[in-house]
């Protein structure tokens, strides 16, 4: 599951002005789990 999230994040365009709120929340959860 985490690998899938990382692949999806890598596939996102770098010039995206603002990610969807759910993406931000998923990143925060992932970051808190990785600490």
Number of C-alpha atoms within 10 A of each C-alpha: 6 8 8 9 14 12 11 10 13 10 9 10 8 8 6 8 7 8 10 9 9 9 13 12 12 12 15 12 11 14 10 9 8 7 5
